[in-house]
Amino acid sequence: VLSGANPGRYGFLWHWFDELFVLLDLLLQQHYLARCSASFSENFYSLKRIPIGDCRQQPLATAGLPKRQHWKSLLLLVLVPYLKGKLEKLVSSLREEDEYSIHPPSSSWKRFYRAFLAAYPFVNMTWEGWFLIQQLCYILGKAQHHSPMLWLAGVRLVRLTAEDIQALEQKSAGDTLSQTCSIKTQVQSAARKALGGIAFSLSTGLSVGVFFLQFLDWWYSSENQETIKSLTALPTPPPPVHLDHGASSALLPKLKTVCPLCRKIRVNATALSTSGFVFCYRCVYSYVKAHQRCPITGYATELQHLVKLYSPES
């Protein structure tokens, strides 16, 4: 937003966008790994990381991970996606350069990156296939991890227990009670609560906003346009049929200028918005007031549904 609003002053932020994002992601994941033994998304779904082993009693989420597993998890959560994104951008730029290259066809550099471009799809397929096989093994109960990243970090995911939730709540309450009751700390506590409320509102609003953005993206997608057109271009429904064939119901005359009630040329033509049929004002007013329905279709009708029609001459 800043680089778009003022490119001359903040354009460098867009140039270093990936690095700034990695830095912020590093701080976020470090906070959640140290406090909840889980990444941000894992904590959102009430999960925690525990070291791989046959330990009968799982450590609490507030205990944190051992240093080895902690730093492995942090690097694999932040560094690997960053390097993978950079590699994809490098491949894309090399492919563009290959089309408009100024290097001689026999240069060693051109042979090198052509070999790299030829090998990259197979490397990427192997990487993605590894993830797919790991997920299938996890679904079939043959593996403890759904992602190879967890195996490389030496951890596995489990659900938060009631003791974990209670320990997290006590830790949060303990941080608040440990402060002294001075005016300065009270102001700081109020500011933290306000920021916490704002952060909770933003996180909730973000989830709802993402849902509606995805819905709008689906609604206005090119694949969905044909469905939208078919729904909004439905044929005109047929006129109402005669529902009441009783003795008191009126039949439609052959001439369209004749009132179905008095069988005379209409005077002060008035239509019923419930059915669309046209009558004399006096005839339809008296009929609707007495029977509370349309004389032709029998639909429930009130006096407010009478619509006065005006001829072009008037």
C-alpha positions in Angstrom: 0.0 0.0 0.0 2.8 2.4 0.9 4.8 1.7 -2.2 1.7 2.1 -4.4 0.7 5.4 -2.7 4.2 6.9 -2.9 6.6 4.9 -5.1 9.3 7.5 -4.9 9.6 7.3 -1.2 8.5 3.8 -0.4 9.2 1.9 -3.6 12.1 0.0 -1.9 9.5 -1.7 0.3 8.1 -3.5 -2.7 11.6 -4.4 -3.9 12.3 -6.0 -0.6 8.8 -7.4 0.0 9.8 -11.0 0.3 12.6 -10.3 2.8 10.3 -8.0 4.9 7.6 -10.7 4.9 10.1 -13.4 6.0 11.3 -11.1 8.8 7.7 -10.6 10.1 6.9 -14.2 9.6 10.0 -15.2 11.6 9.0 -13.0 14.5 5.4 -14.4 14.4 6.5 -18.0 14.3 9.1 -17.5 17.0 6.5 -16.1 19.3 4.0 -18.9 18.8 6.7 -21.7 19.0 8.1 -20.3 22.2 4.7 -19.6 23.8 2.4 -22.4 22.4 4.8 -25.0 20.9 3.1 -24.6 17.6 3.1 -22.4 14.5 0.5 -19.6 14.1 -1.7 -21.8 11.9 -1.3 -24.9 14.0 -2.2 -22.9 17.2 -5.3 -21.5 15.3 -6.5 -25.1 14.8 -5.7 -26.1 18.5 -2.7 -28.2 17.7 0.8 -28.3 19.2 4.2 -29.9 18.4 5.8 -32.5 20.5 9.2 -34.2 19.9 9.1 -37.6 18.2 9.5 -40.3 20.8 7.7 -42.9 22.8 7.2 -40.6 25.8 4.0 -41.7 27.6 3.2 -38.2 29.0 3.1 -35.4 26.5 4.7 -32.1 27.6 2.4 -29.1 28.0 2.2 -26.6 25.3 3.6 -23.9 27.6 6.8 -25.9 28.1 8.0 -25.2 24.6 10.1 -27.4 22.4 13.6 -28.5 23.0 16.1 -26.2 21.4 17.1 -28.5 18.6 13.4 -29.1 17.5 12.6 -25.4 18.1 15.2 -24.1 15.7 14.6 -26.8 13.1 10.9 -26.0 13.2 11.5 -22.3 12.9 13.9 -22.7 9.9 11.6 -25.1 8.1 8.5 -22.9 8.7 10.1 -19.7 7.4 13.3 -20.4 5.4 12.1 -23.3 3.2 9.0 -21.5 1.8 11.1 -18.4 1.2 13.8 -20.3 -0.7 11.2 -22.2 -2.7 9.5 -19.0 -3.7 12.8 -17.4 -4.7 13.7 -20.5 -6.7 10.4 -20.3 -8.6 11.0 -16.7 -9.4 14.5 -17.5 -10.6 13.2 -20.2 -12.9 10.6 -17.9 -14.3 13.2 -15.2 -15.0 15.6 -17.7 -16.6 12.9 -18.9 -18.9 12.1 -15.4 -20.0 15.8 -14.7 -20.5 16.2 -17.9 -22.5 13.7 -16.6 -25.0 15.4 -13.2 -25.4 19.0 -14.1 -24.4 22.0 -12.1 -25.6 24.5 -14.9 -24.7 26.0 -16.9 -27.6 24.3 -20.3 -28.1 27.6 -22.1 -27.2 28.4 -20.1 -24.0 28.9 -22.1 -20.9 26.4 -20.0 -18.9 23.6 -20.6 -21.5 24.3 -24.4 -21.4 24.3 -24.3 -17.6 20.9 -22.6 -17.1 19.4 -24.6 -19.9 20.4 -27.7 -18.1 19.0 -26.2 -14.9 15.7 -25.4 -16.6 15.5 -28.9 -18.0 16.2 -30.5 -14.6 13.9 -28.2 -12.5 10.6 -29.8 -13.5 11.8 -33.2 -12.4 13.2 -31.9 -9.1 9.9 -30.1 -8.4 7.9 -33.2 -9.3 10.0 -35.2 -6.9 9.5 -32.6 -4.2 5.7 -32.4 -4.6 5.5 -36.2 -5.0 7.3 -36.6 -1.7 4.6 -34.5 0.0 1.8 -36.4 -1.7 3.1 -39.8 -0.7 3.6 -38.6 2.8 0.0 -37.3 3.0 -1.3 -40.6 1.6 0.6 -42.6 4.1 -0.7 -40.3 6.9 -4.3 -40.8 5.7 -3.9 -44.6 5.6 -2.3 -44.6 9.1 1.2 -45.6 7.9 2.9 -42.4 9.1 2.8 -40.0 12.0 3.3 -36.9 9.9 1.2 -35.4 7.1 4.2 -33.3 6.0 7.9 -34.2 5.5 8.7 -30.9 7.2 7.5 -32.2 10.5 9.7 -35.3 10.1 12.7 -33.2 9.2 12.0 -31.0 12.3 11.8 -34.1 14.5 8.3 -33.3 15.8 4.7 -34.4 15.3 1.3 -32.7 15.8 -1.2 -33.6 18.5 -4.4 -32.0 19.7 -4.3 -29.5 22.6 -5.6 -31.2 25.8 -7.6 -29.6 28.5 -4.4 -29.3 30.6 -2.7 -27.4 27.7 -5.6 -24.9 27.4 -5.7 -24.4 31.2 -1.9 -23.9 31.3 -2.1 -21.3 28.4 -4.8 -19.4 30.2 -3.0 -19.5 33.5 0.2 -18.2 31.8 -1.7 -15.4 30.2 -3.4 -14.5 33.5 -0.1 -14.8 35.4 1.6 -12.3 33.1 -1.2 -9.9 34.0 -1.2 -10.5 37.8 2.6 -10.3 38.0 2.5 -6.6 37.2 2.4 -4.0 40.1 -0.7 -1.9 40.5 1.0 1.4 39.7 -0.7 3.9 37.4 1.9 3.3 34.7 1.4 -0.5 34.7 -2.4 0.0 34.7 -2.2 2.2 31.7 0.1 -0.4 30.0 -2.4 -3.2 30.9 -5.3 -1.2 29.5 -3.3 -0.6 26.3 -2.5 -4.3 26.0 -6.1 -5.2 26.5 -7.2 -2.7 23.9 -4.6 -3.9 21.5 -5.7 -7.5 22.2 -9.3 -6.6 21.5 -8.3 -4.9 18.3 -6.2 -7.8 17.3 -9.0 -10.3 18.0 -11.5 -8.1 16.0 -9.1 -7.9 13.1 -8.4 -11.6 13.1 -12.1 -12.4 13.2 -12.9 -9.8 10.5 -10.0 -11.1 8.4 -11.4 -14.6 8.5 -14.9 -13.4 7.5 -13.4 -11.0 4.9 -11.4 -13.8 3.3 -14.5 -15.9 3.0 -16.5 -13.2 1.3 -13.5 -12.4 -1.0 -13.3 -16.0 -2.1 -17.1 -16.1 -2.6 -16.9 -12.9 -4.8 -14.0 -14.3 -6.7 -16.0 -17.5 -7.4 -19.1 -15.6 -8.3 -17.4 -13.3 -10.8 -15.0 -16.0 -12.2 -15.1 -16.7 -15.9 -16.1 -20.3 -15.3 -19.2 -19.2 -13.3 -20.4 -16.5 -15.8 -22.4 -19.0 -17.8 -24.2 -20.2 -14.7 -24.9 -16.6 -13.7 -26.3 -15.9 -17.1 -28.5 -19.0 -17.0 -29.9 -18.0 -13.6 -30.5 -14.3 -14.5 -31.9 -14.9 -17.9 -34.8 -17.3 -17.0 -37.8 -17.1 -19.3 -40.8 -15.0 -18.4 -43.3 -16.9 -16.2 -46.7 -17.6 -17.7 -49.7 -15.6 -16.6 -51.6 -16.7 -13.6 -54.0 -19.6 -14.2 -57.7 -19.6 -13.1 -57.6 -21.2 -9.7 -61.1 -20.8 -8.4 -63.9 -22.2 -10.5 -66.7 -21.4 -8.0 -69.9 -19.7 -8.8 -68.7 -16.3 -7.5 -65.4 -16.3 -9.6 -65.2 -14.2 -12.7 -64.3 -15.5 -16.1 -62.0 -13.7 -18.6 -63.9 -11.9 -21.4 -62.8 -12.4 -25.0 -62.2 -8.6 -25.5 -59.3 -7.2 -23.5 -61.0 -3.9 -23.0 -63.9 -5.4 -21.2 -64.0 -5.7 -17.4 -64.3 -9.3 -16.2 -66.7 -8.3 -13.4 -69.3 -6.0 -15.0 -68.8 -7.3 -18.6 -68.7 -3.7 -19.9 -66.0 -1.5 -21.3 -63.6 -0.6 -18.5 -63.9 2.7 -16.7 -60.8 3.9 -14.7 -58.8 0.9 -15.5 -57.2 -0.6 -12.4 -54.8 -3.6 -12.2 -54.1 -6.0 -9.4 -50.4 -6.3 -8.5 -51.0 -9.8 -7.2 -52.2 -11.2 -10.5 -51.9 -8.5 -13.2 -55.5 -8.6 -14.4 -57.2 -5.3 -15.2 -60.8 -4.3 -14.1 -62.9 -1.2 -13.6 -61.9 0.6 -10.4 -65.3 0.6 -8.9 -65.9 -3.1 -9.7 -62.5 -4.4 -8.4 -62.6 -2.1 -5.3 -65.9 -3.5 -4.2 -65.0 -7.1 -4.9 -61.6 -7.0 -3.2 -63.1 -5.2 -0.2 -65.7 -7.8 0.2 -63.7 -11.0 -0.7 -60.0 -10.1 -0.1 -58.9 -12.0 -3.2 -58.4 -11.7 -6.9 -61.7 -12.3 -8.9 -59.8 -14.3 -11.6 -57.0 -16.3 -9.8 -58.3 -16.4 -6.2 -54.9 -15.1 -5.0 -55.1 -13.3 -1.6 -55.4 -9.5 -2.4 -55.9 -6.3 -0.4 -56.9 -2.8 -1.4 -53.3 -1.7 -1.4 -52.6 -4.0 -4.3 -54.9 -1.9 -6.6 -52.8 0.0 -9.2 -54.5 2.7 -11.2 -53.6 2.7 -14.9 -53.5 5.9 -17.0 -54.0 6.0 -20.8 -51.5 7.9 -23.0 -54.2 10.5 -23.8 -54.6 11.4 -20.1 
